[in-house]
Amino acid sequence: MSNNMRLTLKIWRQGGKYKGEFVTYKLDNVNEHMSFLEMLDVLNEQLIANREEPVAFEHDCREGICGTCSLVIDGRAHGPMKGTTTCQLHMRHYKDGETIVIEPFRAKAFPVIRDLVVDRSSFDRIIQSGGYVNVNTGQAQDANAIPIEKDQAGEAFDAAACIGCGACVAACPNASAMLFTSAKVSHLALLPQGMVERKKRVLEMVAQMDKEGFGKCSNVTACEAECPKEISVGNIARLNREYIAASLASETTN
């Protein structure tokens, strides 16, 4: 048997008639089995029925793998559950009568488009600057034709688990993108396919990250704590090593 609850929602509204402010809504009959996004769907249905403007928020897969559902809930990126995206957060973790504060990710490099939706195309530009393998290798080899040490493959896979949601940026006091960038650099730096462009990649991705206006790493590890895929800050250490080696090699060449 499921329990229903009443909630008070304080939601950031920006765009249209809203200049950037928190607006309070009352929502009744919230089923404990709803996901957080389903709860917002119910709110929007209520607003539309009352001829009010629905709350804009992003979502796609609703399965915790795309990173689109980026919200700050009660001051925490993706909400209170560790290793969980917003779409996988369920209302059973809340109590009847609670007040929930919902706002967008806050960062200079993530400008608010409307309400809870931010522009995260800065991440796309970081990837476009070097987060890929651009070598013509001909026909793809069989998966087992390139031997990769097990631990190394595991580290590469863990880094590749990054879904690019931006929670690391939202959690960092300096709005740094170091965890995101380091995960993308680490993923390819650890694999044979990524070795050819290794030095060029890290220099160009870090340069693009700085160009986008992200802050410097704060070293407080809030990024790892709030990351829904629990990407390790050890990747930031690897990024620093890769960057220093590439910088020295570049100076030697010049």
CORTARA-V604893 format. One record per residue. N is the residue number from 0. RES is the residue in one small letter. SS is DSSP state (a for helix, b for strand, c for the rest). Layout:
[[N RES SS] [N RES SS]]
//
This chain:
[[0 m c] [1 s c] [2 n c] [3 n b] [4 m b] [5 r b] [6 l b] [7 t b] [8 l b] [9 k b] [10 i b] [11 w b] [12 r b] [13 q b] [14 g b] [15 g c] [16 k c] [17 y b] [18 k b] [19 g b] [20 e b] [21 f b] [22 v b] [23 t b] [24 y b] [25 k b] [26 l b] [27 d b] [28 n b] [29 v b] [30 n b] [31 e c] [32 h c] [33 m c] [34 s b] [35 f a] [36 l a] [37 e a] [38 m a] [39 l a] [40 d a] [41 v a] [42 l a] [43 n a] [44 e a] [45 q a] [46 l a] [47 i a] [48 a a] [49 n c] [50 r c] [51 e c] [52 e c] [53 p c] [54 v c] [55 a c] [56 f c] [57 e c] [58 h c] [59 d c] [60 c c] [61 r c] [62 e c] [63 g c] [64 i c] [65 c c] [66 g c] [67 t c] [68 c c] [69 s c] [70 l c] [71 v b] [72 i b] [73 d c] [74 g c] [75 r b] [76 a b] [77 h c] [78 g c] [79 p c] [80 m c] [81 k c] [82 g c] [83 t c] [84 t c] [85 t a] [86 c a] [87 q a] [88 l c] [89 h b] [90 m a] [91 r a] [92 h a] [93 y c] [94 k c] [95 d c] [96 g c] [97 e c] [98 t b] [99 i b] [100 v b] [101 i b] [102 e b] [103 p c] [104 f c] [105 r c] [106 a c] [107 k c] [108 a c] [109 f c] [110 p c] [111 v b] [112 i b] [113 r b] [114 d c] [115 l c] [116 v b] [117 v b] [118 d c] [119 r c] [120 s a] [121 s a] [122 f a] [123 d a] [124 r a] [125 i a] [126 i a] [127 q a] [128 s c] [129 g c] [130 g c] [131 y c] [132 v c] [133 n c] [134 v c] [135 n c] [136 t c] [137 g c] [138 q c] [139 a c] [140 q c] [141 d c] [142 a a] [143 n a] [144 a a] [145 i c] [146 p c] [147 i c] [148 e c] [149 k a] [150 d a] [151 q a] [152 a a] [153 g a] [154 e a] [155 a a] [156 f a] [157 d a] [158 a a] [159 a a] [160 a c] [161 c c] [162 i c] [163 g c] [164 c c] [165 g c] [166 a a] [167 c a] [168 v a] [169 a a] [170 a a] [171 c c] [172 p c] [173 n c] [174 a c] [175 s b] [176 a c] [177 m a] [178 l a] [179 f a] [180 t a] [181 s a] [182 a a] [183 k a] [184 v a] [185 s a] [186 h a] [187 l a] [188 a a] [189 l c] [190 l c] [191 p a] [192 q a] [193 g a] [194 m c] [195 v c] [196 e c] [197 r a] [198 k a] [199 k a] [200 r a] [201 v a] [202 l a] [203 e a] [204 m a] [205 v a] [206 a a] [207 q a] [208 m a] [209 d a] [210 k a] [211 e c] [212 g c] [213 f c] [214 g b] [215 k c] [216 c c] [217 s c] [218 n c] [219 v c] [220 t c] [221 a a] [222 c a] [223 e a] [224 a a] [225 e a] [226 c c] [227 p c] [228 k c] [229 e c] [230 i c] [231 s c] [232 v c] [233 g a] [234 n a] [235 i a] [236 a a] [237 r a] [238 l a] [239 n a] [240 r a] [241 e a] [242 y a] [243 i a] [244 a a] [245 a a] [246 s a] [247 l a] [248 a a] [249 s a] [250 e a] [251 t a] [252 t a] [253 n c]]
//
